[in-house]
Amino acid sequence: MKASKVAYKPVGLVLGALSGALAGALFKQAWKMLGHDEDAPDATDEERGWAEAVTAAVLQGAIFAGVKAAVDRSGAAATRRLTGTWPG
């Protein structure tokens, strides 16, 4: 395993935690913008319908994946600028 990849692991863990928090905040805002006053439903929320539960899950997954990719890519690019080596 390349040394740059090993050295990047802790950075990647921190970035992952930050991206999760950012994605959660963005999802809450997006859910409110769609006109929902309540928190998004869980898949097992009996009081909410199928369409609402599945829509919430799809939106949350898409936001999380997009934010994670953007943060991971930014971290890798910053690592290359600092070290001259791509961490992947």
KEFINU-782371 format. One record per residue: residue number from 1; y, z, x of N, C-alpha, C in turn; residue in three letters. Coordinates in Angstrom, 1 decimal, decimal comma. Atoms other than C-alpha are relative to their C-alpha. Layout:
KEFINU-782371
<rec resi="NUM" n_py="Y" n_pz="Z" n_px="X" ca_py="Y" ca_pz="Z" ca_px="X" c_py="Y" c_pz="Z" c_px="X" resn="ALA"/>
...
end
This chain:
KEFINU-782371
<rec resi="1" n_py="-1,2" n_pz="0,0" n_px="0,8" ca_py="0,0" ca_pz="0,0" ca_px="0,0" c_py="1,2" c_pz="0,0" c_px="0,9" resn="MET"/>
<rec resi="2" n_py="-1,3" n_pz="0,1" n_px="-0,8" ca_py="3,5" ca_pz="-0,9" ca_px="1,3" c_py="0,7" c_pz="1,3" c_px="-0,1" resn="LYS"/>
<rec resi="3" n_py="-0,8" n_pz="-1,2" n_px="-0,1" ca_py="5,7" ca_pz="1,9" ca_px="2,4" c_py="1,1" c_pz="0,0" c_px="-1,0" resn="ALA"/>
<rec resi="4" n_py="-1,1" n_pz="0,0" n_px="1,0" ca_py="8,5" ca_pz="0,7" ca_px="0,2" c_py="-0,4" c_pz="0,3" c_px="-1,4" resn="SER"/>
<rec resi="5" n_py="0,5" n_pz="-0,2" n_px="1,3" ca_py="6,3" ca_pz="0,8" ca_px="-2,8" c_py="-0,2" c_pz="1,5" c_px="-0,2" resn="LYS"/>
<rec resi="6" n_py="0,2" n_pz="-1,4" n_px="0,1" ca_py="5,3" ca_pz="4,4" ca_px="-2,1" c_py="1,3" c_pz="0,8" c_px="0,0" resn="VAL"/>
<rec resi="7" n_py="-1,3" n_pz="-0,6" n_px="0,0" ca_py="8,9" ca_pz="5,4" ca_px="-1,4" c_py="0,7" c_pz="-0,1" c_px="-1,3" resn="ALA"/>
<rec resi="8" n_py="-0,6" n_pz="0,3" n_px="1,2" ca_py="10,0" ca_pz="3,9" ca_px="-4,6" c_py="-0,5" c_pz="0,8" c_px="-1,2" resn="TYR"/>
<rec resi="9" n_py="0,6" n_pz="-0,7" n_px="1,1" ca_py="7,6" ca_pz="5,9" ca_px="-6,8" c_py="0,9" c_pz="1,1" c_px="-0,6" resn="LYS"/>
<rec resi="10" n_py="-0,8" n_pz="-1,1" n_px="0,6" ca_py="9,8" ca_pz="9,0" ca_px="-7,2" c_py="1,3" c_pz="-0,6" c_px="-0,7" resn="PRO"/>
<rec resi="11" n_py="-1,2" n_pz="0,6" n_px="0,6" ca_py="12,8" ca_pz="6,8" ca_px="-7,9" c_py="-0,4" c_pz="-0,7" c_px="-1,4" resn="VAL"/>
<rec resi="12" n_py="0,5" n_pz="0,6" n_px="1,2" ca_py="10,8" ca_pz="4,9" ca_px="-10,5" c_py="-0,3" c_pz="1,0" c_px="-1,1" resn="GLY"/>
<rec resi="13" n_py="0,2" n_pz="-1,0" n_px="1,0" ca_py="9,8" ca_pz="8,1" ca_px="-12,2" c_py="1,3" c_pz="0,5" c_px="-0,6" resn="LEU"/>
<rec resi="14" n_py="-1,3" n_pz="-0,5" n_px="0,5" ca_py="13,4" ca_pz="9,3" ca_px="-12,5" c_py="0,6" c_pz="-1,1" c_px="-0,9" resn="VAL"/>
<rec resi="15" n_py="-0,6" n_pz="1,1" n_px="0,8" ca_py="14,5" ca_pz="5,9" ca_px="-13,8" c_py="-0,8" c_pz="-0,1" c_px="-1,3" resn="LEU"/>
<rec resi="16" n_py="0,8" n_pz="0,0" n_px="1,2" ca_py="11,6" ca_pz="6,0" ca_px="-16,3" c_py="0,5" c_pz="1,0" c_px="-1,0" resn="GLY"/>
<rec resi="17" n_py="-0,5" n_pz="-1,1" n_px="0,9" ca_py="12,8" ca_pz="9,3" ca_px="-17,7" c_py="1,4" c_pz="-0,3" c_px="-0,6" resn="ALA"/>
<rec resi="18" n_py="-1,4" n_pz="0,4" n_px="0,5" ca_py="16,4" ca_pz="8,1" ca_px="-17,9" c_py="0,0" c_pz="-1,1" c_px="-1,0" resn="LEU"/>
<rec resi="19" n_py="0,1" n_pz="1,1" n_px="0,9" ca_py="15,4" ca_pz="4,9" ca_px="-19,6" c_py="-0,5" c_pz="0,4" c_px="-1,3" resn="SER"/>
<rec resi="20" n_py="0,5" n_pz="-0,5" n_px="1,3" ca_py="13,4" ca_pz="6,8" ca_px="-22,2" c_py="1,1" c_pz="0,7" c_px="-0,8" resn="GLY"/>
<rec resi="21" n_py="-1,1" n_pz="-0,7" n_px="0,6" ca_py="16,4" ca_pz="9,0" ca_px="-23,0" c_py="1,0" c_pz="-1,0" c_px="-0,6" resn="ALA"/>
<rec resi="22" n_py="-0,9" n_pz="1,0" n_px="0,4" ca_py="18,7" ca_pz="6,0" ca_px="-23,2" c_py="-0,5" c_pz="-0,8" c_px="-1,2" resn="LEU"/>
<rec resi="23" n_py="0,6" n_pz="0,8" n_px="1,1" ca_py="16,3" ca_pz="4,0" ca_px="-25,4" c_py="0,0" c_pz="0,8" c_px="-1,3" resn="ALA"/>
<rec resi="24" n_py="0,0" n_pz="-0,9" n_px="1,2" ca_py="16,0" ca_pz="7,0" ca_px="-27,8" c_py="1,3" c_pz="0,0" c_px="-0,6" resn="GLY"/>
<rec resi="25" n_py="-1,3" n_pz="0,0" n_px="0,6" ca_py="19,7" ca_pz="7,2" ca_px="-28,2" c_py="0,4" c_pz="-1,3" c_px="-0,6" resn="ALA"/>
<rec resi="26" n_py="-0,3" n_pz="1,3" n_px="0,6" ca_py="20,1" ca_pz="3,5" ca_px="-28,7" c_py="-0,7" c_pz="-0,3" c_px="-1,3" resn="LEU"/>
<rec resi="27" n_py="0,8" n_pz="0,2" n_px="1,2" ca_py="17,3" ca_pz="3,5" ca_px="-31,3" c_py="0,6" c_pz="0,7" c_px="-1,2" resn="PHE"/>
<rec resi="28" n_py="-0,6" n_pz="-0,8" n_px="1,1" ca_py="19,0" ca_pz="6,3" ca_px="-33,3" c_py="1,2" c_pz="-0,7" c_px="-0,5" resn="LYS"/>
<rec resi="29" n_py="-1,2" n_pz="0,7" n_px="0,4" ca_py="22,2" ca_pz="4,3" ca_px="-33,3" c_py="-0,3" c_pz="-1,3" c_px="-0,8" resn="GLN"/>
<rec resi="30" n_py="0,4" n_pz="1,2" n_px="0,7" ca_py="20,5" ca_pz="1,1" ca_px="-34,3" c_py="-0,6" c_pz="0,3" c_px="-1,4" resn="ALA"/>
<rec resi="31" n_py="0,6" n_pz="-0,4" n_px="1,3" ca_py="18,6" ca_pz="2,9" ca_px="-37,1" c_py="1,1" c_pz="0,3" c_px="-1,0" resn="TRP"/>
<rec resi="32" n_py="-1,1" n_pz="-0,3" n_px="0,9" ca_py="21,9" ca_pz="4,2" ca_px="-38,5" c_py="0,8" c_pz="-1,2" c_px="-0,4" resn="LYS"/>
<rec resi="33" n_py="-0,7" n_pz="1,2" n_px="0,3" ca_py="23,5" ca_pz="0,8" ca_px="-38,2" c_py="-0,7" c_pz="-0,9" c_px="-1,1" resn="MET"/>
<rec resi="34" n_py="0,7" n_pz="0,7" n_px="1,0" ca_py="20,8" ca_pz="-0,6" ca_px="-40,4" c_py="0,1" c_pz="0,7" c_px="-1,4" resn="LEU"/>
<rec resi="35" n_py="-0,3" n_pz="-0,6" n_px="1,2" ca_py="22,0" ca_pz="1,7" ca_px="-43,1" c_py="-0,9" c_pz="1,2" c_px="-0,4" resn="GLY"/>
<rec resi="36" n_py="0,8" n_pz="-1,1" n_px="0,3" ca_py="19,6" ca_pz="4,6" ca_px="-42,8" c_py="0,7" c_pz="1,3" c_px="0,4" resn="HIS"/>
<rec resi="37" n_py="-0,6" n_pz="-1,3" n_px="-0,3" ca_py="21,0" ca_pz="8,1" ca_px="-43,1" c_py="-0,9" c_pz="1,0" c_px="0,6" resn="ASP"/>
<rec resi="38" n_py="1,0" n_pz="-0,9" n_px="-0,5" ca_py="17,8" ca_pz="9,9" ca_px="-42,3" c_py="-0,6" c_pz="-0,5" c_px="1,3" resn="GLU"/>
<rec resi="39" n_py="0,7" n_pz="0,4" n_px="-1,2" ca_py="15,8" ca_pz="9,9" ca_px="-39,1" c_py="-1,0" c_pz="-1,0" c_px="-0,3" resn="ASP"/>
<rec resi="40" n_py="1,0" n_pz="1,0" n_px="0,2" ca_py="13,3" ca_pz="7,2" ca_px="-38,6" c_py="-1,3" c_pz="0,6" c_px="-0,4" resn="ALA"/>
<rec resi="41" n_py="1,3" n_pz="-0,6" n_px="0,4" ca_py="9,9" ca_pz="7,8" ca_px="-40,2" c_py="-1,0" c_pz="-0,1" c_px="1,0" resn="PRO"/>
<rec resi="42" n_py="1,2" n_pz="0,1" n_px="-0,8" ca_py="6,8" ca_pz="8,6" ca_px="-38,4" c_py="-1,0" c_pz="-0,9" c_px="-0,8" resn="ASP"/>
<rec resi="43" n_py="1,0" n_pz="0,8" n_px="0,6" ca_py="3,8" ca_pz="6,4" ca_px="-39,1" c_py="-0,8" c_pz="0,7" c_px="-1,1" resn="ALA"/>
<rec resi="44" n_py="0,7" n_pz="-0,8" n_px="0,9" ca_py="2,2" ca_pz="9,3" ca_px="-41,0" c_py="0,8" c_pz="0,7" c_px="-1,1" resn="THR"/>
<rec resi="45" n_py="-0,9" n_pz="-0,6" n_px="1,0" ca_py="5,2" ca_pz="10,2" ca_px="-43,1" c_py="-0,3" c_pz="-0,5" c_px="-1,4" resn="ASP"/>
<rec resi="46" n_py="0,4" n_pz="0,3" n_px="1,4" ca_py="3,9" ca_pz="10,2" ca_px="-46,7" c_py="1,1" c_pz="-0,4" c_px="-0,9" resn="GLU"/>
<rec resi="47" n_py="-1,1" n_pz="0,2" n_px="0,9" ca_py="7,3" ca_pz="10,1" ca_px="-48,3" c_py="0,7" c_pz="-1,4" c_px="0,3" resn="GLU"/>
<rec resi="48" n_py="-0,7" n_pz="1,3" n_px="-0,3" ca_py="8,3" ca_pz="6,7" ca_px="-46,7" c_py="-1,0" c_pz="-1,1" c_px="-0,1" resn="ARG"/>
<rec resi="49" n_py="0,9" n_pz="1,1" n_px="0,3" ca_py="6,9" ca_pz="3,3" ca_px="-47,4" c_py="-0,5" c_pz="-0,7" c_px="1,3" resn="GLY"/>
<rec resi="50" n_py="0,6" n_pz="0,7" n_px="-1,1" ca_py="4,9" ca_pz="1,0" ca_px="-45,2" c_py="1,0" c_pz="-0,8" c_px="0,8" resn="TRP"/>
<rec resi="51" n_py="-1,0" n_pz="0,9" n_px="-0,6" ca_py="7,7" ca_pz="-1,5" ca_px="-44,6" c_py="1,0" c_pz="0,8" c_px="0,9" resn="ALA"/>
<rec resi="52" n_py="-0,9" n_pz="-0,8" n_px="-0,8" ca_py="10,1" ca_pz="1,2" ca_px="-43,4" c_py="-0,6" c_pz="0,6" c_px="1,2" resn="GLU"/>
<rec resi="53" n_py="0,7" n_pz="-0,6" n_px="-1,2" ca_py="7,6" ca_pz="2,9" ca_px="-41,1" c_py="-0,3" c_pz="-1,0" c_px="1,0" resn="ALA"/>
<rec resi="54" n_py="0,4" n_pz="1,0" n_px="-1,0" ca_py="6,4" ca_pz="-0,3" ca_px="-39,5" c_py="1,3" c_pz="-0,6" c_px="0,6" resn="VAL"/>
<rec resi="55" n_py="-1,3" n_pz="0,5" n_px="-0,5" ca_py="10,0" ca_pz="-1,6" ca_px="-39,2" c_py="0,6" c_pz="0,9" c_px="1,1" resn="THR"/>
<rec resi="56" n_py="-0,5" n_pz="-1,0" n_px="-1,0" ca_py="11,1" ca_pz="1,6" ca_px="-37,4" c_py="-0,8" c_pz="-0,1" c_px="1,3" resn="ALA"/>
<rec resi="57" n_py="0,9" n_pz="0,0" n_px="-1,2" ca_py="8,1" ca_pz="1,4" ca_px="-35,0" c_py="0,3" c_pz="-1,3" c_px="0,8" resn="ALA"/>
<rec resi="58" n_py="-0,2" n_pz="1,3" n_px="-0,8" ca_py="8,7" ca_pz="-2,3" ca_px="-34,1" c_py="1,4" c_pz="0,1" c_px="0,6" resn="VAL"/>
<rec resi="59" n_py="-1,4" n_pz="-0,1" n_px="-0,6" ca_py="12,5" ca_pz="-1,7" ca_px="-33,6" c_py="0,0" c_pz="1,0" c_px="1,2" resn="LEU"/>
<rec resi="60" n_py="0,1" n_pz="-1,0" n_px="-1,1" ca_py="11,8" ca_pz="1,4" ca_px="-31,5" c_py="-0,7" c_pz="-0,6" c_px="1,2" resn="GLN"/>
<rec resi="61" n_py="0,8" n_pz="0,6" n_px="-1,1" ca_py="9,2" ca_pz="-0,4" ca_px="-29,4" c_py="0,8" c_pz="-1,1" c_px="0,8" resn="GLY"/>
<rec resi="62" n_py="-0,8" n_pz="1,1" n_px="-0,6" ca_py="11,5" ca_pz="-3,4" ca_px="-28,8" c_py="1,1" c_pz="0,5" c_px="0,8" resn="ALA"/>
<rec resi="63" n_py="-1,1" n_pz="-0,6" n_px="-0,7" ca_py="14,4" ca_pz="-1,3" ca_px="-27,8" c_py="-0,5" c_pz="0,7" c_px="1,3" resn="ILE"/>
<rec resi="64" n_py="0,5" n_pz="-0,7" n_px="-1,1" ca_py="12,3" ca_pz="0,9" ca_px="-25,5" c_py="-0,4" c_pz="-1,0" c_px="1,1" resn="PHE"/>
<rec resi="65" n_py="0,5" n_pz="1,0" n_px="-1,0" ca_py="10,7" ca_pz="-2,2" ca_px="-23,8" c_py="1,2" c_pz="-0,7" c_px="0,7" resn="ALA"/>
<rec resi="66" n_py="-1,2" n_pz="0,7" n_px="-0,6" ca_py="14,1" ca_pz="-3,9" ca_px="-23,3" c_py="0,7" c_pz="0,9" c_px="1,0" resn="GLY"/>
<rec resi="67" n_py="-0,7" n_pz="-1,0" n_px="-0,8" ca_py="15,8" ca_pz="-0,8" ca_px="-21,9" c_py="-0,8" c_pz="0,3" c_px="1,3" resn="VAL"/>
<rec resi="68" n_py="0,9" n_pz="-0,3" n_px="-1,2" ca_py="12,8" ca_pz="0,0" ca_px="-19,6" c_py="0,1" c_pz="-1,2" c_px="1,0" resn="LYS"/>
<rec resi="69" n_py="-0,1" n_pz="1,2" n_px="-0,9" ca_py="12,8" ca_pz="-3,6" ca_px="-18,2" c_py="1,3" c_pz="-0,1" c_px="0,7" resn="ALA"/>
<rec resi="70" n_py="-1,3" n_pz="0,1" n_px="-0,6" ca_py="16,5" ca_pz="-3,6" ca_px="-17,6" c_py="0,2" c_pz="1,1" c_px="1,1" resn="ALA"/>
<rec resi="71" n_py="-0,2" n_pz="-1,1" n_px="-0,9" ca_py="16,5" ca_pz="-0,2" ca_px="-15,9" c_py="-0,9" c_pz="-0,2" c_px="1,2" resn="VAL"/>
<rec resi="72" n_py="0,9" n_pz="0,3" n_px="-1,1" ca_py="13,4" ca_pz="-1,0" ca_px="-13,8" c_py="0,5" c_pz="-1,1" c_px="0,9" resn="ASP"/>
<rec resi="73" n_py="-0,5" n_pz="1,1" n_px="-0,8" ca_py="14,8" ca_pz="-4,3" ca_px="-12,7" c_py="1,2" c_pz="0,4" c_px="0,8" resn="ARG"/>
<rec resi="74" n_py="-1,3" n_pz="-0,5" n_px="-0,7" ca_py="18,2" ca_pz="-2,7" ca_px="-11,8" c_py="-0,4" c_pz="0,9" c_px="1,2" resn="SER"/>
<rec resi="75" n_py="0,4" n_pz="-0,9" n_px="-1,0" ca_py="16,4" ca_pz="0,0" ca_px="-9,8" c_py="-0,6" c_pz="-0,8" c_px="1,2" resn="GLY"/>
<rec resi="76" n_py="0,7" n_pz="0,8" n_px="-1,0" ca_py="14,3" ca_pz="-2,6" ca_px="-7,9" c_py="1,1" c_pz="-0,8" c_px="0,8" resn="ALA"/>
<rec resi="77" n_py="-1,0" n_pz="0,8" n_px="-0,6" ca_py="17,4" ca_pz="-4,7" ca_px="-7,2" c_py="0,9" c_pz="0,9" c_px="0,9" resn="ALA"/>
<rec resi="78" n_py="-0,7" n_pz="-1,0" n_px="-0,9" ca_py="19,3" ca_pz="-1,6" ca_px="-5,9" c_py="-0,7" c_pz="0,4" c_px="1,2" resn="ALA"/>
<rec resi="79" n_py="0,9" n_pz="-0,4" n_px="-1,1" ca_py="16,4" ca_pz="-0,7" ca_px="-3,7" c_py="0,0" c_pz="-1,1" c_px="1,0" resn="THR"/>
<rec resi="80" n_py="0,0" n_pz="1,1" n_px="-0,9" ca_py="16,4" ca_pz="-4,2" ca_px="-2,2" c_py="1,4" c_pz="-0,1" c_px="0,7" resn="ARG"/>
<rec resi="81" n_py="-1,3" n_pz="0,0" n_px="-0,6" ca_py="20,2" ca_pz="-4,0" ca_px="-1,6" c_py="0,1" c_pz="1,1" c_px="1,1" resn="ARG"/>
<rec resi="82" n_py="-0,1" n_pz="-1,2" n_px="-1,0" ca_py="19,8" ca_pz="-0,6" ca_px="0,2" c_py="-1,0" c_pz="-0,2" c_px="1,2" resn="LEU"/>
<rec resi="83" n_py="1,0" n_pz="0,0" n_px="-1,0" ca_py="16,6" ca_pz="-1,3" ca_px="2,1" c_py="-0,4" c_pz="-1,4" c_px="0,5" resn="THR"/>
<rec resi="84" n_py="0,4" n_pz="1,4" n_px="-0,4" ca_py="16,2" ca_pz="-5,1" ca_px="2,3" c_py="-1,4" c_pz="-0,4" c_px="-0,5" resn="GLY"/>
<rec resi="85" n_py="1,3" n_pz="0,2" n_px="0,4" ca_py="12,8" ca_pz="-4,8" ca_px="0,7" c_py="-0,2" c_pz="0,2" c_px="-1,5" resn="THR"/>
<rec resi="86" n_py="0,3" n_pz="-0,2" n_px="1,4" ca_py="11,7" ca_pz="-5,4" ca_px="-2,9" c_py="-1,2" c_pz="1,0" c_px="-0,2" resn="TRP"/>
<rec resi="87" n_py="1,0" n_pz="-1,1" n_px="0,1" ca_py="9,7" ca_pz="-2,3" ca_px="-4,0" c_py="-1,3" c_pz="-0,4" c_px="-0,7" resn="PRO"/>
<rec resi="88" n_py="1,2" n_pz="0,3" n_px="0,8" ca_py="7,1" ca_pz="-4,1" ca_px="-6,1" c_py="-1,2" c_pz="-0,6" c_px="0,7" resn="GLY"/>
end
